[in-house]
Amino acid sequence: MNEQRLHDGELGPVSTGLAAVLFDACPHLRDFAKMTTGCEGTGQSLLIEVPSPTGDPNRTLVIWTDEAATPSIEFGPSHTHESADIGGYNAILKLAEKIFSEELVIAVELGGPIKHAFWLDLSTPDSLADELTSPYSSGRLMIKSWAGGRDRHADLNDIIL
């Protein structure tokens, strides 16, 4: 994959649409944007890599258009793909905004047989309680947010049953 500085007018149609939605709502993302070759057939593909202020490379927020011209977002251990239309572009934007606002965090299972990590949406009522009380949970999590403001260990003592 060949990365280069972003040049307006050189992105493919999906990347152009995604960039328009993202840069309109979050102009600072343009500072982290690049183009890649070989992914989107009729133009360059968008790649945005925003490092975490914590310095932890595992918290980098990455937004890209994949080899099937599908808008995608990655944060920590997980990623997802959305549709190549305005609904998909807005879904990527909403996820990025939740990550930047530290509502969508990385949760790491502690004390279980497997160190499982996943996204947890703290803006959803009872999401933490549901996760900690799941029959598959060890009852202990390490929470890691994009900027570190919500980093902590959580266990059953943190919830009111």
C-alpha positions in Angstrom: 0.0 0.0 0.0 1.5 3.3 -1.1 0.6 6.2 1.2 0.8 9.9 0.2 -0.5 13.2 1.3 -4.2 13.9 0.7 -4.9 15.8 -2.5 -8.5 17.0 -3.2 -9.9 15.6 -6.4 -7.8 12.4 -6.4 -10.0 10.2 -4.1 -12.4 7.6 -5.4 -16.1 8.3 -5.1 -16.6 6.3 -1.8 -13.6 8.0 -0.2 -14.7 11.4 -1.4 -18.2 10.9 0.1 -16.7 9.6 3.4 -14.1 12.5 3.6 -16.8 15.1 2.9 -18.9 13.9 5.9 -16.0 13.5 8.2 -14.2 16.7 7.4 -17.4 18.7 7.6 -18.1 17.6 11.1 -14.5 17.2 12.3 -12.2 19.5 10.3 -9.2 18.4 12.4 -9.3 14.9 10.8 -8.0 16.4 7.6 -4.6 16.9 9.4 -4.3 13.1 9.8 -5.6 12.1 6.3 -3.7 10.4 3.6 -4.4 8.6 0.4 -3.5 5.0 -0.5 -3.3 3.4 -3.9 -4.7 0.1 -5.0 -7.8 0.0 -2.9 -10.5 1.9 -4.7 -10.8 1.2 -8.4 -11.6 4.7 -9.7 -9.3 6.8 -7.5 -7.2 6.9 -4.4 -8.6 5.6 -1.1 -8.9 7.5 2.1 -6.8 6.7 5.2 -7.0 8.6 8.5 -4.8 7.6 11.4 -5.4 9.6 14.6 -2.9 8.7 17.4 -4.2 8.6 20.9 -3.0 11.4 23.2 -1.9 8.7 25.6 0.8 7.6 23.2 -0.5 4.1 23.3 -0.4 2.9 19.6 -3.1 0.3 20.4 -5.6 3.2 20.9 -5.0 4.8 17.5 -8.3 5.6 15.7 -8.1 4.5 12.0 -10.7 5.2 9.4 -10.2 3.9 5.9 -11.8 2.7 2.7 -11.0 -1.0 2.3 -10.2 -3.0 -0.8 -14.0 -3.4 -1.5 -14.5 0.4 -1.3 -16.2 -0.1 2.1 -15.9 2.6 4.8 -14.2 1.1 7.9 -13.2 2.2 11.3 -10.8 0.6 13.8 -10.1 1.4 17.5 -8.0 -0.9 19.6 -8.9 -4.6 19.1 -12.0 -4.1 17.0 -13.0 -2.7 13.7 -16.2 -2.6 11.7 -17.4 -1.8 8.2 -20.3 0.3 7.0 -22.2 0.7 3.8 -20.8 2.9 1.0 -23.6 5.5 1.2 -24.5 8.5 3.3 -25.9 6.2 6.1 -22.6 4.4 6.3 -20.5 7.6 6.2 -22.7 9.0 9.1 -22.3 5.7 11.0 -18.5 6.0 10.8 -18.7 9.6 11.9 -20.9 8.7 14.9 -18.5 6.0 16.0 -15.5 8.4 15.7 -17.3 11.0 17.7 -18.1 8.5 20.4 -14.4 7.4 20.5 -13.2 11.0 20.7 -15.7 11.8 23.5 -14.6 8.7 25.3 -18.1 7.1 25.3 -16.9 4.2 23.2 -14.0 2.6 25.0 -11.9 -0.5 24.9 -12.8 -3.0 27.6 -10.3 -5.7 28.5 -11.5 -8.8 30.4 -9.3 -9.4 33.5 -8.9 -12.6 35.4 -10.6 -14.9 32.9 -8.9 -17.7 31.0 -8.7 -15.5 27.9 -7.6 -11.8 27.9 -10.6 -10.8 25.7 -10.8 -7.1 24.5 -13.8 -5.4 22.9 -15.6 -2.1 22.4 -18.0 -1.0 25.2 -20.4 1.9 24.7 -20.6 3.7 28.1 -23.3 6.0 26.7 -25.6 3.0 26.7 -27.4 2.7 30.1 -26.3 -0.4 32.0 -23.7 -1.4 29.4 -21.0 -1.7 32.1 -23.3 -3.5 34.5 -24.5 -5.9 31.8 -20.9 -6.8 30.9 -19.7 -7.2 34.4 -22.6 -9.4 35.4 -22.6 -11.6 32.2 -22.3 -15.3 33.0 -19.2 -15.2 30.7 -17.5 -12.4 32.5 -14.8 -12.6 35.1 -16.5 -9.6 36.7 -13.4 -7.4 36.2 -12.5 -5.1 33.3 -9.8 -2.7 32.4 -11.4 0.3 30.7 -9.2 2.2 28.2 -10.5 5.3 26.5 -9.0 7.1 23.5 -7.5 10.1 25.5 -7.2 8.2 28.7 -9.7 10.3 30.7 -11.9 7.3 31.5 -9.1 4.7 32.0 -9.8 2.6 35.1 -10.4 -0.9 36.5 -14.0 -1.8 36.9 -15.5 -4.6 38.9 -18.8 -5.6 40.5 -18.2 -3.0 43.3 -18.6 -0.3 40.7 -22.2 -1.1 40.0 -25.4 -0.9 42.0 -27.5 -4.1 41.6 
